[in-house]
Amino acid sequence: MDRVLVRLDQRILDRLELRRHIGEEHRLILGVLQFFLNAAQVAAGTFCLIGKGWLDHRTGQQAKA
């Protein structure tokens, strides 16, 4: 029984570790996208990708989709 619990614990830890790595990659991708969007300075209005959506730099408010 103890061996089964140890295996289950290890599987849970492995999944948590995988989720942590996916989260780091997601933040890295968003950072790269934000860099290029900021560098492009879109003519229609300077927009920046933030964690929960788009931010309009002209007004400092959340942009509407």
C-alpha positions as CSV (number, residue, x, y, z in Angstrom):
1,M,0.0,0.0,0.0
2,D,2.8,2.4,0.8
3,R,4.4,1.8,-2.6
4,V,1.1,2.7,-4.3
5,L,0.9,6.0,-2.3
6,V,4.5,6.8,-3.1
7,R,3.9,6.3,-6.8
8,L,0.7,8.5,-6.7
9,D,2.6,11.2,-4.8
10,Q,5.4,11.1,-7.4
11,R,2.9,11.4,-10.3
12,I,1.2,14.4,-8.6
13,L,4.6,16.0,-8.1
14,D,5.6,15.3,-11.8
15,R,2.4,16.9,-13.0
16,L,2.9,20.0,-10.8
17,E,6.4,20.4,-12.1
18,L,5.1,20.1,-15.7
19,R,2.5,22.8,-15.0
20,R,5.2,25.1,-13.5
21,H,7.3,24.8,-16.7
22,I,4.3,25.4,-18.9
23,G,3.5,28.5,-16.9
24,E,7.1,29.8,-17.3
25,E,7.0,29.2,-21.1
26,H,3.6,31.0,-21.3
27,R,5.0,34.0,-19.5
28,L,8.0,34.0,-21.8
29,I,5.9,33.9,-24.9
30,L,3.7,36.7,-23.7
31,G,6.8,38.8,-22.9
32,V,8.1,38.3,-26.4
33,L,4.8,39.2,-28.0
34,Q,4.6,42.3,-25.8
35,F,8.1,43.3,-26.9
36,F,7.2,43.1,-30.6
37,L,3.9,44.8,-30.2
38,N,5.4,47.7,-28.3
39,A,8.2,47.9,-30.9
40,A,5.7,48.0,-33.8
41,Q,3.8,51.0,-32.4
42,V,0.6,50.2,-34.1
43,A,-0.7,53.3,-35.9
44,A,-4.3,52.8,-35.0
45,G,-3.4,53.3,-31.3
46,T,-0.5,52.0,-29.3
47,F,-1.7,48.7,-27.7
48,C,0.2,46.5,-25.3
49,L,-0.6,42.9,-24.5
50,I,-1.0,42.5,-20.7
51,G,-1.9,39.5,-18.7
52,K,-5.7,39.8,-18.9
53,G,-6.1,41.5,-22.3
54,W,-5.2,44.6,-24.2
55,L,-4.3,48.0,-22.7
56,D,-4.7,51.2,-24.8
57,H,-1.7,53.4,-23.9
58,R,-3.4,56.6,-25.0
59,T,-6.2,56.3,-22.4
60,G,-4.5,53.8,-20.0
61,Q,-7.7,51.7,-20.0
62,Q,-8.6,48.2,-21.1
63,A,-9.3,48.2,-24.8
64,K,-12.6,46.8,-26.0
65,A,-12.6,43.8,-28.3
